[in-house]
Amino acid sequence: MALKLLKAADYAEMSRQAADIIIKQVKEKPNAVLGLATGSTMLGVYRELAADHRQHGTSYRLVRTVNLDEYVGLGPDHPNSYRHYMNEHLFSKLDIPLHETHVPNGLAADLDEECRRYERLIDEVGGIDLQLLGIGRNGHIGFNEPGTPFSSPTHVVELAESTRKANARFFGSLDDVPRRAITMGIATILRSRRLVLLASGREKAEAMARLLEGVVTPDLPASALHLHPDVTIIADREALSLIPKEKRRVDAP
Ligand code: F6R
């Protein structure tokens, strides 16, 4: 298996390991381009980055960021927009200039043009050095739901019902969860120089078991990672709980 798997005891350890990788990347390349994600999985990582910045002064002054995705119809002021999440949980806690942080514009009048603009933007910043990924219960990455071709660039998606239900916890009701999103495509994600996928908790165990089985299929979007030369997966014990013991290979960080 080409993927490097780091096993963490729990969410806190997974978050620290991921933050260490990002901090190392920024120290090695102060003008790194970081690809970022949202969701519950990332909150611990962002807390760690903020704490490190406060305590050790790691600087993000020259860093640029591009986020994976955004809901269609939600602007920066909406508490559930991903731009809002990023500003609140990470950007406001670092010294990164806000204009160097990028999230797809869910309010764009021409969504297809916005997707093309986002692809151009990623090229213009020189490509993504390190892309952080979570994984959906159905194996999605970004908002690339099962069945998405691996050749897809940034595009508009109809969210799977299971994804809308999973995310309803952040909204008042299921009806309030947007039906569409803009997401980097799988091809966009695979162009990143390095991928780091995080998984925590029992609800990710089925997807992780399928991913680590190694079958590459659009039915499991995350399995596209097997096509990339530099992937690190950091998963906690619960997320790995459905993987047969003999397959739980652990590489040292
Ligand atoms: C978020 C994203 C999604 C999430 C995934 C897991 O930007 O791209 O793919 O990473 O849905 O979400 P959580 O972490 O909330 O379980």
Boltz pocket constraint, residues with backbone or C-beta under 6 A from the ligand:
constraints:
  - pocket:
      binder: B
      contacts: [[A, 36], [A, 37], [A, 38], [A, 39], [A, 40], [A, 41], [A, 42], [A, 68], [A, 69], [A, 133], [A, 134], [A, 135], [A, 136], [A, 137], [A, 140], [A, 141], [A, 142], [A, 143]]
      max_distance: 6.0
